[in-house]
């Protein structure tokens, strides 16, 4: 909900009721399925329960490298694909790249769009909502995919890697499970402009291997998801009543 104190005060009573409902509802769950080890740890911490790990499906058959699918400025921009809402921390990247001066394209829309535009320098382009084919082309032609927030899993870094492109990501959440440091991307330890820019500089200096990056994404395809979910359902049905 952002940092607005009025919003936080207004939502506090609702969150308190939701917390009580959530805890009560968790007692009725036969078996939990988590979409990352990051979420598994939260399930264990808050509910005291074990869970199966089933990563969400990424369409690795659609998101692929293709040297013939080019942008006019191929390799000369970095990319963010994200909803423009506070927890995605797009503001961090906008401020950092405005300082850096390197071209940054942002695909996505949301409540923060107008404010982010006011913060951005001329090197930052807001593309708004973009159809899937254009998103794929943007992935294929970016220098780096920038992922400044913390996500439970994070489909975007996997989609970019499926297209053979490296990722600069905050070192928290699901990205730690999908991006291989030094092989398919670079992590920054704190959500500061300095840390993000240092990681971007490091990523720009590496001679990346698109085939190795693509290989990192392939295990997160639909087949693994379907088999994992099926195994979890069997275990659930075998639970003693």
Helices and strands as residue ranges (DSSP letters): H 5-26, E 32-34, H 37-47, E 51-53, E 78-81, G 86-88, H 90-100, E 104-107, H 113-119, E 124-128, H 132-141, E 145-147, H 155-162, E 167-170, H 175-178, E 185-188, H 193-205, H 210-218, H 222-237
